[in-house]
Amino acid sequence: MQREAYSYQDLSGHAVRRIAVLPVIWKQISYDILICTLCFLMGRAVIFEEVAPFGVALFASVIPRKKNAAVYLVAVILGLLSQGVHLFVLKYMLTACLLFIYSQIPLVRRKKLSVLHVALVVGFALLSVNLTFAYLQGMLFYDLILAGLESVIGMIMVYVFSPVMDLLINIRFRRVLANHELIGTAIFLGLLTVGFWEISLFGISLRNVFAIVLVLLSAYVGGAGIGASIGCMVGLFISMATRLSVEFIGIFAVGGMIAGAFKDLGRAGLSLAFILSNAFMTFYINRSTVTILPFKEIAISSCLLFLVPQRAVGYMRQIWNLGHIREEGSRYTSKLKELTVSRLEEFSHVFHNLAQAFSQISQFDVIKGREGINRLLDAVASKVCTACTFYRNCWQRNFYATYNNMFDLISIIENKGNIRKEDLAEDLCKACFRVDEVVKAMNEVYEAYKFNYRWQQKIEECRNLVAQQLEGISRVITRLAQELDIDVRFKKDLEDAILVELDKRGIHVRNVMVIEKADGRMEVSITQKSCGGRRECTRIVERAVSEVLRRPMLCKTDEGRGCSHPECTLKFVEAQRYKVMTGIARKAREYSDACGDNYSSIPIDQNKYLLVLSDGMGSGSRADAESSIVVSLLENFLEAGFDLNSTIQTINSVLILRSREEIFATADLCVIDLVTGSADFIKIGAVSTFIKKKDGVKVIKAPALPMGILENIQVERVKEALEDGDMIIMMTDGVLDSVEVGLNAEEWMIDVISKLNTSNPQELADHIMNEALKKADGIARDDMTVMVSRVWKPYFS
């Protein structure tokens, strides 16, 4: 790699090129030498004295990843020839040459080779060469078995070595390893041990020293588990490659396990533990004082362990310990979730009890029925009769007659609203000497009673409204607790896959959390270092998450938020498979100061889209205020997470309580699921909705009274599946009422919608409005609004 710079001298216009050789080129050369060395050693790896497809498989794994494949071919051939010129060596040399020739075919060179492609080519090449050699020597059944075995081993080794090569090429950027990468690295190191010479310097085996250093380093980095695994792997391959007994497997496995158990004592304590385990296993196996692994080899290996830089050890521990840290964190997350759910359930219970308390107060605080009549009679009696001389005669001796006479007065005043002396019965006029005062008192008390009763009713409605709101909040909190407790499943396998995929692309994240909800939708949260505004969240991370989950994902984090902080948390949700585009056409009533219709077309939570159209009673600014309240409250409640039933009941109560006069407004709702394409239609006093599909027009209707008339309204939902290109046409009654009497308005509207072939919702809305005005001779006799929304699929969904 080189960097070129240009400068100009003496205004001559001649450019002088300066070439600066960066240190990066030396690092690249070092990596190339390392890979050549590995190819050479892997070419020397032979098991069972005649099976050696490992160098060929490693060379095949290098071809798609590195240029100048001829250099690595020479390294593999030299490794094979270092074993001596044998027939099986020539066989693998020929196989490697065939792979090199295949890789130089122009069509293959232009194509990006997959791991499966490379594995199949290696398997076919090994099988073909083995069968050719067997045929030339005389075909035996053993040769057929060996050919098939080597072919399968070669294919498997390609899958083992490919992630190891990716790791080596990107070693400077990798911080996280997947499980298959860890396993592949362990197998690779075990086979690499086999590739060392069986030579001794001053009685010290280089192969044994390398194997012991590998086991000690693994135990020091990963503990007893990794030490035992690597030890077992190394001992197994050495036993298969040499004529040593299988006792080597036990020596390395037990030694790695015990050394890893004492890794907290440092490198010296770990080395001493391995020496003692070697002596113990030797005595256990053959009761000999001569150890299977010489002490001097272990001592030299321990010294080499001290030469390993602490920075390299820290890097390897980071890779190994990250998975354990995430598992530990998941346990704390689970406990925190349980505590959160418990607290939310407690809050929900409190709001539910408050709602019950308000409901009970409402039931007992209203004057009505027999109790109200008795209070009314007592008030009249205490105001007039108690001071009368004949009180005992009327209310004690003739109680029933007096009570009936007073009850008749209540019947008269309820029917006429006021009592005059002429309305009284003759018996009452004769029996009572203070008739005029009784009539006056009855009118005054009844008027006060009506006034109090009316306000008691208002107070009761307010309390009912508060009770409904508290109950609605309780349900929202309960649903939130259920989502945390039941509807959420953490997908650790996908978390690991995303973590590794991002690490391969050079993005190191601190935490990944993948949630699968009850409806199957995925949600991903990623905590990483801030990219400083380079938009890695959408350029790289979003693409990687979508590839791992195999579904389109969208970053929902606000653009630019967190770029100035050291860390940022990215939230990814399933990309909406559908989009909504809306067109509006409005016309106020003739001579009206404002249009009484209001509408909204906004996205709400959980990948849903809200379409709402409301028509206030009458026309003008007052109708506009009523419909505006309905639309704004619907937006706010649904965005906050309230369910539709609670929202509609609450808005209905608000309209009833806003004024002493009778006011109402219609509500036409459509909630579209942008992931599944389903839609819920709710009509409260609204006219029919029309859906223009590819094969015709469908009508959605549901009879119901408008809001603000009845205290409780029944909500009916109509569910409809939408397709790409469907158009939803919602309108107020002023549009359909423009049709002359005797003509079916819905059939006329279907005909209008069908005649215009367009995919533009604004064009269709304007067309419907123009046709409706034509029918009304150009005069809008009522507020008219048409809202057309087109549901469509983006090209990438």
Secondary structure, 3 states (H helix, E strand, C coil): CEEEEEEECCCCCCEEEEEEECHHHHHHHHHHHHHHHHHHHHHCCCECCCECCHHHHHHHHHCCCCCCHHHHHHHHHHHHHCCCCCHHHHHHHHHHHHHHHHHCCHHHHHCCCCHHHHHHHHHHHHHHHHHHHHHHHCCCHHHHHHHHHHHHHHHHHHHHHHHHHHHHHCCCCCCCCCHHHHHHHHHHHHHHHHCCCCCEECCEEHHHHHHHHHHHHHHHHHCHHHHHHHHHHHHHHHHHHCCCCCHHHHHHHHHHHHHHHCHHHHHHHHHHHHHHHHHHHHHHHHCCCCCCCCHHHHHHHHHHHHHCCHHHHHHHHHHHHHHHHHHHHHHHHHHHHHHHHHHHHHHHHHHHHHHHHHHHHHHHCCCCHHHHHHHHHHHHHHHHHCCCCCHHHHHHHCHHHHHHHHHHHHHHHHHHCCCCHHHCCHHHHHHCCCHHHHHHHHHHHHHHHHHHHHHHHHHHHHHHHHHHHHHHHHHHHHHHHHHHHCCEEECHHHHHHHHHHHHHCCCCEEEEEEEEECCCCEEEEEEEECCCCCCHHHHHHHHHHHHHHCCCEEECCCCCCCCCCCEEEEEEEECCCCEEEEEEEEECCCCCCCCCEEEEEEEECCCEEEEEEEEECCCHHHHHHHHHHHHHHHHHHHHCCCCHHHHHHHHHHHHHHHCCCCCCECEEEEEEECCCCEEEEEEECCCCEEEEECCEEEEECCCCCCECCCCCCCCCEEEEECCCCCEEEEECHHHHCCCCCCCCHHHHHHHHHHHCCCCCHHHHHHHHHHHHHHHCCCCCCCCEEEEEEEEECCCCC
